Amino acid sequence: MELTNELKVERIRLQLTAKSVAEMMGISRQQLSNIEQSDNLPVMVKYIAFLRSRGVDLNDLFDRITKF
């Protein structure tokens, strides 16, 4: 499965609406929709996988860039 689909599946599994997630994240519903449907995401996933293969701790990386 593609990451964009998996992101939506996880949101639904958590019983969250797109509107509620967008509000919690401080983004528009359209921006969330763009994330869940992005054609460019596979390139980012490939880059993140590359960084992981080089020993980058992704948990640490995301802890540094998120504020939730």
VEXTI-410539 format. One record per atom (N, C-alpha, C, O): y, x, z. Coordinates in nm, 3 decimals. Layout:
BEGIN
@yy: Y&xx: X&zz: Z
...
# end
This chain:
BEGIN
@yy: -0.119&xx: 0.083&zz: 0.000
@yy: 0.000&xx: 0.000&zz: 0.000
@yy: 0.125&xx: 0.088&zz: 0.000
@yy: 0.122&xx: 0.202&zz: 0.046
@yy: 0.231&xx: 0.033&zz: -0.051
@yy: 0.356&xx: 0.106&zz: -0.055
@yy: 0.431&xx: 0.089&zz: 0.077
@yy: 0.416&xx: -0.012&zz: 0.146
@yy: 0.512&xx: 0.188&zz: 0.109
@yy: 0.586&xx: 0.185&zz: 0.234
@yy: 0.677&xx: 0.064&zz: 0.244
@yy: 0.685&xx: 0.001&zz: 0.349
@yy: 0.744&xx: 0.029&zz: 0.135
@yy: 0.836&xx: -0.085&zz: 0.142
@yy: 0.761&xx: -0.211&zz: 0.184
@yy: 0.812&xx: -0.288&zz: 0.266
@yy: 0.643&xx: -0.234&zz: 0.130
@yy: 0.563&xx: -0.349&zz: 0.170
@yy: 0.520&xx: -0.337&zz: 0.315
@yy: 0.523&xx: -0.435&zz: 0.389
@yy: 0.480&xx: -0.218&zz: 0.355
@yy: 0.436&xx: -0.196&zz: 0.494
@yy: 0.549&xx: -0.221&zz: 0.593
@yy: 0.525&xx: -0.272&zz: 0.703
@yy: 0.672&xx: -0.184&zz: 0.557
@yy: 0.786&xx: -0.210&zz: 0.645
@yy: 0.802&xx: -0.360&zz: 0.669
@yy: 0.821&xx: -0.404&zz: 0.783
@yy: 0.793&xx: -0.437&zz: 0.563
@yy: 0.806&xx: -0.582&zz: 0.575
@yy: 0.689&xx: -0.640&zz: 0.655
@yy: 0.709&xx: -0.727&zz: 0.739
@yy: 0.568&xx: -0.592&zz: 0.629
@yy: 0.449&xx: -0.638&zz: 0.701
@yy: 0.467&xx: -0.614&zz: 0.851
@yy: 0.436&xx: -0.702&zz: 0.932
@yy: 0.516&xx: -0.497&zz: 0.889
@yy: 0.535&xx: -0.467&zz: 1.030
@yy: 0.644&xx: -0.554&zz: 1.092
@yy: 0.631&xx: -0.598&zz: 1.206
@yy: 0.750&xx: -0.580&zz: 1.018
@yy: 0.856&xx: -0.669&zz: 1.070
@yy: 0.798&xx: -0.807&zz: 1.097
@yy: 0.825&xx: -0.867&zz: 1.201
@yy: 0.719&xx: -0.857&zz: 1.004
@yy: 0.659&xx: -0.989&zz: 1.020
@yy: 0.557&xx: -0.988&zz: 1.134
@yy: 0.549&xx: -1.083&zz: 1.212
@yy: 0.480&xx: -0.880&zz: 1.144
@yy: 0.382&xx: -0.868&zz: 1.254
@yy: 0.452&xx: -0.875&zz: 1.389
@yy: 0.398&xx: -0.931&zz: 1.484
@yy: 0.571&xx: -0.818&zz: 1.397
@yy: 0.649&xx: -0.822&zz: 1.520
@yy: 0.720&xx: -0.956&zz: 1.540
@yy: 0.793&xx: -0.975&zz: 1.637
@yy: 0.698&xx: -1.047&zz: 1.447
@yy: 0.756&xx: -1.181&zz: 1.449
@yy: 0.909&xx: -1.177&zz: 1.451
@yy: 0.974&xx: -1.251&zz: 1.524
@yy: 0.962&xx: -1.087&zz: 1.369
@yy: 1.107&xx: -1.073&zz: 1.356
@yy: 1.150&xx: -1.122&zz: 1.219
@yy: 1.085&xx: -1.094&zz: 1.118
@yy: 1.259&xx: -1.194&zz: 1.216
@yy: 1.314&xx: -1.236&zz: 1.087
@yy: 1.398&xx: -1.123&zz: 1.031
@yy: 1.444&xx: -1.035&zz: 1.104
@yy: 1.418&xx: -1.128&zz: 0.901
@yy: 1.504&xx: -1.027&zz: 0.839
@yy: 1.645&xx: -1.036&zz: 0.897
@yy: 1.710&xx: -0.934&zz: 0.920
@yy: 1.693&xx: -1.157&zz: 0.920
@yy: 1.826&xx: -1.176&zz: 0.977
@yy: 1.837&xx: -1.113&zz: 1.115
@yy: 1.936&xx: -1.046&zz: 1.145
@yy: 1.738&xx: -1.135&zz: 1.200
@yy: 1.745&xx: -1.079&zz: 1.337
@yy: 1.738&xx: -0.926&zz: 1.336
@yy: 1.809&xx: -0.861&zz: 1.412
@yy: 1.654&xx: -0.870&zz: 1.249
@yy: 1.646&xx: -0.724&zz: 1.241
@yy: 1.778&xx: -0.666&zz: 1.191
@yy: 1.827&xx: -0.567&zz: 1.244
@yy: 1.834&xx: -0.728&zz: 1.089
@yy: 1.962&xx: -0.681&zz: 1.035
@yy: 2.070&xx: -0.684&zz: 1.144
@yy: 2.148&xx: -0.590&zz: 1.157
@yy: 2.074&xx: -0.791&zz: 1.221
@yy: 2.172&xx: -0.801&zz: 1.330
@yy: 2.150&xx: -0.692&zz: 1.435
@yy: 2.245&xx: -0.630&zz: 1.481
@yy: 2.023&xx: -0.669&zz: 1.473
@yy: 1.992&xx: -0.566&zz: 1.573
@yy: 2.030&xx: -0.427&zz: 1.523
@yy: 2.071&xx: -0.341&zz: 1.601
@yy: 2.016&xx: -0.406&zz: 1.392
@yy: 2.044&xx: -0.275&zz: 1.335
@yy: 2.191&xx: -0.257&zz: 1.299
@yy: 2.237&xx: -0.146&zz: 1.274
@yy: 2.266&xx: -0.367&zz: 1.299
@yy: 2.407&xx: -0.358&zz: 1.261
@yy: 2.428&xx: -0.343&zz: 1.112
@yy: 2.525&xx: -0.280&zz: 1.068
@yy: 2.336&xx: -0.400&zz: 1.034
@yy: 2.348&xx: -0.396&zz: 0.889
@yy: 2.343&xx: -0.538&zz: 0.837
@yy: 2.311&xx: -0.631&zz: 0.911
@yy: 2.373&xx: -0.556&zz: 0.709
@yy: 2.367&xx: -0.690&zz: 0.652
@yy: 2.223&xx: -0.725&zz: 0.616
@yy: 2.138&xx: -0.637&zz: 0.600
@yy: 2.198&xx: -0.853&zz: 0.603
@yy: 2.066&xx: -0.901&zz: 0.561
@yy: 2.033&xx: -0.845&zz: 0.423
@yy: 1.918&xx: -0.813&zz: 0.395
@yy: 2.133&xx: -0.834&zz: 0.337
@yy: 2.112&xx: -0.780&zz: 0.202
@yy: 2.072&xx: -0.632&zz: 0.208
@yy: 1.987&xx: -0.588&zz: 0.130
@yy: 2.133&xx: -0.556&zz: 0.299
@yy: 2.095&xx: -0.415&zz: 0.312
@yy: 1.949&xx: -0.403&zz: 0.355
@yy: 1.877&xx: -0.317&zz: 0.304
@yy: 1.906&xx: -0.486&zz: 0.448
@yy: 1.766&xx: -0.483&zz: 0.490
@yy: 1.675&xx: -0.521&zz: 0.374
@yy: 1.570&xx: -0.458&zz: 0.353
@yy: 1.714&xx: -0.622&zz: 0.299
@yy: 1.637&xx: -0.661&zz: 0.182
@yy: 1.625&xx: -0.546&zz: 0.084
@yy: 1.518&xx: -0.523&zz: 0.027
@yy: 1.735&xx: -0.474&zz: 0.063
@yy: 1.732&xx: -0.358&zz: -0.027
@yy: 1.636&xx: -0.251&zz: 0.023
@yy: 1.566&xx: -0.188&zz: -0.057
@yy: 1.632&xx: -0.230&zz: 0.154
@yy: 1.538&xx: -0.132&zz: 0.211
@yy: 1.395&xx: -0.176&zz: 0.185
@yy: 1.311&xx: -0.096&zz: 0.144
@yy: 1.366&xx: -0.304&zz: 0.210
@yy: 1.229&xx: -0.354&zz: 0.196
@yy: 1.185&xx: -0.364&zz: 0.050
@yy: 1.065&xx: -0.380&zz: 0.023
@yy: 1.279&xx: -0.355&zz: -0.044
@yy: 1.244&xx: -0.366&zz: -0.185
@yy: 1.281&xx: -0.243&zz: -0.267
@yy: 1.273&xx: -0.245&zz: -0.389
@yy: 1.320&xx: -0.136&zz: -0.201
@yy: 1.373&xx: -0.018&zz: -0.269
@yy: 1.272&xx: 0.049&zz: -0.362
@yy: 1.156&xx: 0.069&zz: -0.326
@yy: 1.320&xx: 0.084&zz: -0.481
@yy: 1.240&xx: 0.164&zz: -0.572
@yy: 1.253&xx: 0.313&zz: -0.541
@yy: 1.169&xx: 0.393&zz: -0.582
@yy: 1.359&xx: 0.351&zz: -0.470
@yy: 1.385&xx: 0.491&zz: -0.440
@yy: 1.310&xx: 0.540&zz: -0.316
@yy: 1.303&xx: 0.660&zz: -0.292
@yy: 1.256&xx: 0.449&zz: -0.239
@yy: 1.190&xx: 0.487&zz: -0.115
@yy: 1.073&xx: 0.583&zz: -0.136
@yy: 1.058&xx: 0.674&zz: -0.054
@yy: 0.991&xx: 0.570&zz: -0.239
@yy: 0.881&xx: 0.665&zz: -0.256
@yy: 0.927&xx: 0.811&zz: -0.263
@yy: 0.855&xx: 0.900&zz: -0.218
@yy: 1.045&xx: 0.836&zz: -0.317
@yy: 1.097&xx: 0.972&zz: -0.322
@yy: 1.126&xx: 1.020&zz: -0.180
@yy: 1.095&xx: 1.134&zz: -0.146
@yy: 1.186&xx: 0.935&zz: -0.099
@yy: 1.215&xx: 0.973&zz: 0.039
@yy: 1.086&xx: 0.995&zz: 0.118
@yy: 1.075&xx: 1.090&zz: 0.196
@yy: 0.989&xx: 0.908&zz: 0.097
@yy: 0.860&xx: 0.923&zz: 0.164
@yy: 0.795&xx: 1.056&zz: 0.125
@yy: 0.739&xx: 1.125&zz: 0.210
@yy: 0.801&xx: 1.089&zz: -0.001
@yy: 0.744&xx: 1.216&zz: -0.047
@yy: 0.813&xx: 1.334&zz: 0.020
@yy: 0.748&xx: 1.431&zz: 0.058
@yy: 0.946&xx: 1.326&zz: 0.033
@yy: 1.021&xx: 1.434&zz: 0.098
@yy: 0.987&xx: 1.444&zz: 0.246
@yy: 0.969&xx: 1.553&zz: 0.299
@yy: 0.977&xx: 1.329&zz: 0.313
@yy: 0.942&xx: 1.330&zz: 0.455
@yy: 0.801&xx: 1.386&zz: 0.474
@yy: 0.776&xx: 1.462&zz: 0.567
@yy: 0.708&xx: 1.349&zz: 0.386
@yy: 0.572&xx: 1.403&zz: 0.393
@yy: 0.573&xx: 1.555&zz: 0.372
@yy: 0.498&xx: 1.628&zz: 0.436
@yy: 0.661&xx: 1.601&zz: 0.282
@yy: 0.673&xx: 1.745&zz: 0.259
@yy: 0.721&xx: 1.814&zz: 0.387
@yy: 0.666&xx: 1.916&zz: 0.427
@yy: 0.825&xx: 1.758&zz: 0.450
@yy: 0.876&xx: 1.817&zz: 0.574
@yy: 0.768&xx: 1.819&zz: 0.682
@yy: 0.754&xx: 1.918&zz: 0.755
@yy: 0.692&xx: 1.711&zz: 0.691
@yy: 0.584&xx: 1.704&zz: 0.790
@yy: 0.480&xx: 1.812&zz: 0.763
@yy: 0.429&xx: 1.874&zz: 0.856
@yy: 0.449&xx: 1.836&zz: 0.635
@yy: 0.349&xx: 1.937&zz: 0.600
@yy: 0.397&xx: 2.078&zz: 0.634
@yy: 0.316&xx: 2.170&zz: 0.645
@yy: 0.528&xx: 2.093&zz: 0.650
@yy: 0.586&xx: 2.222&zz: 0.686
@yy: 0.608&xx: 2.235&zz: 0.837
@yy: 0.672&xx: 2.330&zz: 0.883
@yy: 0.554&xx: 2.139&zz: 0.913
@yy: 0.558&xx: 2.149&zz: 1.058
@yy: 0.674&xx: 2.077&zz: 1.125
@yy: 0.692&xx: 2.090&zz: 1.247
@yy: 0.753&xx: 2.001&zz: 1.050
@yy: 0.862&xx: 1.926&zz: 1.112
@yy: 0.802&xx: 1.814&zz: 1.195
@yy: 0.718&xx: 1.738&zz: 1.147
@yy: 0.844&xx: 1.803&zz: 1.321
@yy: 0.801&xx: 1.697&zz: 1.410
@yy: 0.883&xx: 1.573&zz: 1.377
@yy: 1.001&xx: 1.565&zz: 1.410
@yy: 0.820&xx: 1.476&zz: 1.312
@yy: 0.892&xx: 1.358&zz: 1.267
@yy: 0.941&xx: 1.272&zz: 1.382
@yy: 1.047&xx: 1.209&zz: 1.372
@yy: 0.867&xx: 1.269&zz: 1.493
@yy: 0.917&xx: 1.195&zz: 1.610
@yy: 1.046&xx: 1.257&zz: 1.659
@yy: 1.142&xx: 1.186&zz: 1.689
@yy: 1.050&xx: 1.388&zz: 1.667
@yy: 1.171&xx: 1.458&zz: 1.709
@yy: 1.285&xx: 1.434&zz: 1.610
@yy: 1.399&xx: 1.409&zz: 1.649
@yy: 1.253&xx: 1.441&zz: 1.482
@yy: 1.354&xx: 1.417&zz: 1.378
@yy: 1.416&xx: 1.278&zz: 1.394
@yy: 1.538&xx: 1.265&zz: 1.396
@yy: 1.333&xx: 1.177&zz: 1.406
@yy: 1.385&xx: 1.042&zz: 1.419
@yy: 1.455&xx: 1.019&zz: 1.552
@yy: 1.552&xx: 0.943&zz: 1.559
@yy: 1.409&xx: 1.084&zz: 1.659
@yy: 1.480&xx: 1.074&zz: 1.787
@yy: 1.622&xx: 1.128&zz: 1.774
@yy: 1.715&xx: 1.075&zz: 1.836
@yy: 1.639&xx: 1.233&zz: 1.694
@yy: 1.772&xx: 1.292&zz: 1.677
@yy: 1.866&xx: 1.206&zz: 1.595
@yy: 1.988&xx: 1.212&zz: 1.612
@yy: 1.812&xx: 1.125&zz: 1.505
@yy: 1.900&xx: 1.050&zz: 1.415
@yy: 1.914&xx: 0.903&zz: 1.448
@yy: 1.996&xx: 0.834&zz: 1.387
@yy: 1.836&xx: 0.851&zz: 1.542
@yy: 1.845&xx: 0.709&zz: 1.574
@yy: 1.916&xx: 0.689&zz: 1.707
@yy: 1.917&xx: 0.777&zz: 1.793
@yy: 1.975&xx: 0.574&zz: 1.720
@yy: 2.051&xx: 0.543&zz: 1.841
@yy: 2.006&xx: 0.411&zz: 1.903
@yy: 2.082&xx: 0.350&zz: 1.978
@yy: 1.885&xx: 0.367&zz: 1.873
@yy: 1.841&xx: 0.237&zz: 1.924
@yy: 1.792&xx: 0.251&zz: 2.063
@yy: 1.751&xx: 0.153&zz: 2.124
# end
